[in-house]
Amino acid sequence: MQYRELGHTGWKVSALSFGAWAIGGTWGPVDEADSLAALHRAVELGVNFFDTADVYGDGLSERLLAKLRRQSSQPVYIATKAGRRLDPHTAAGYNRANLTAFVERSLKNLDSESLDLLQLHCPPTPVFYMPEVFGILDDLVKAGKVRYYGVSVEKVEEALKAIEFPNVQSVQIIFNLFRHRPADLLFEQVKQRKVGILARVPLASGMLTGKLKPDTAFSSDDHRAFNREGESFDRGETFSGVPYDIGLQAVEELRAICPTGMSMVQFALRWILMFDAVTCAIPGAKRPSQAEQNFSAADLPPLSEETMAQIRSIYAHTIREQVHHYW
C-alpha cells in the first residue's frame, strides 16, 4: 500500500482507501456481517482511511465504522459528511443549528468525542459563496467537535471556490477513467495550496469493473436503477453521468488496452494513482473479496505513457462530450 499526505493534517493515509457508501445502502442488499468483514480485510491490507456520511443507511455506515474502530488494533481515520439530511436541501439549511445537530448525531453514531474529518456533503453551489458556513466549521473545530474539515463537491468550479477558504483540508470529487476534468486545472491549484483530493466513485458505479452487461438488472433500492437521470440526486453520481450504453462501449475500448495481469478494477484504480494531486481513491467493498481486488491495485507498477495516451484518446472520442462540460 502507498501512503500520501492529506492536506495540512499531518496524516499519511492509504492511497486506496475505503468508501463506505455501499455498506450503508442504495447499492442493493447489504449484509452487515459481510460489510464488517470487508472493513477488517481492508485494514489488514493497509487501509487506514474510511469515508462515510450520515445519510448512508441513515447512520448504519457510521455505526459499522464505529464497530470497526472498537474491534481493530490498528489506528484508522474516519471521514464523514453532513448536509444531505436537509429536506429541502437548500443553502439556507447550512446554518449553525443544523450543522451542529448533524455533527452531534455523527459523533454518537461513530462513538467518538471528535470527528476526524467532516465534509460538507455536496451542498448547493451558493454555500461555497457563504463565508459564514465555513466560520461555523471553524467554530466546531475550536469547540473540539471536529478535528479538520473539507468539502465534497459535484463540480470543479465548486471545488475551486471551496479551496479559497484556508482551513479546507480536502476536496472530494468524482475522478475516474470517465471523468478527467479535475486534472485540467483543479489539481494544479490544490497542489499549490496543499489541499487533499479524495477521488470518489472511482469505478463509475461499477461500470469500470467490466462486469456490467446490457441486460444487468439492479434491485429497486439500488441508485443504478432509480437515479440514472438524476431523479433522486445529481445524475453525475450514477455511472459518472455517462449513459449506460455509451459506458459499456467505452469499457470495451478500455478493456482492449488493459495491461496484461491487471483486472479492469485494478486498471481503473491504478490510473487514478498516476496523479500525484490525488491523496486517495475511495472504492467501496461489500465483501472481503472485493476489498482484496480493490486494494491490491496500489501495489501494481505504474501505467506506461503509451497506455495513458490511449486512455486520453478513448476519453476524448467516446466520453468527453457526455460529461466534461457538466461537471
Phi, psi and omega in degrees: 000139172270156175229140183227150181287139179254106177053223177257020184286337187084357179278145168249112186250154182297133184296332168249114182243182192252118174270120191258026176292312187297328180280356176264322181151181184059023172230030183089187184301145180236130174252116187297324180294317177296319180298315180294322177296321178296319178298315179295321179296322178300316178299317179300330181271004175103003179286131180231009182226131184229133182247129180220192176201156182293340181267354180287105183066028180053039178104351181301314181300316178299317183293325175295321179291326175297320178294318177302313183298320179293326186270341187268141176272350181266139177291139178227150174258136179238121176257136174233175184226155182218148176133328185281358173283347180295137176215102009282157180274091184236159179300323182298336180288346180275065181247175186299315183297313182292314181297321178296318179295319179297318180297316180298321179294317179293323177301320179293313180299321183272358179052053186222155177271341180210138177281132179299308181216121176255132179239135170295134192264085179045060180290165174302148184309319181303336180299328181287353177249021181241088182304332182297330178296316181288333172295322176297318178297320176300320180293324177294326175294313180299327180281354179083006180280334183224135177277312180216163177219160178209197181223152168246133188228160172268322190242149176303319181301321178295320179296316180298323177289318183299321185284358171289339178277121195294340183262006174287117185266339186209152172234124175259126185211152177289124178213117181198187182299342177261353185223090186266344193304323181305332182287345185292308185230318186302316185298321177298319182290319181290328177294320178296323183266357183056055175250138181282154174242124173254112184274107182261168184050047187293341180251018176051053177059032179093347180301320185280002172287340183080008185260350182277149182230167180304328183257014178300130180257140178243144181293160186295338179264014180259127184299340178288347174264325190249358184234022185296333178251016179079030183294329185246330176202183186307130184293341177294345178281345183249116185055029179058021179086002181273130176306143189305313184292324179289323176300316179298320178297315181295324179298320179295323176294320178290323180301325182293339180248006180296127182301146178302134179091353177253139169281167177298322178301311181296321179299312182297319181286322181294327177299316181300319183287354175289347183258116187287347175287340181282125174282311178202154168259148187234071175292154177265166176205130179257351180217155179304324181296324177292321177299317181297318179297314183295306195278351174287342184296334181294338183269359183276157182291158178300155175284150181285160177296326177298315179295318179298321179292321178295322177297315179300322181293316179297317177300315185297319187262345183245323191251322192310311184294342180280333191226333197298319185276352180272316190239000000 
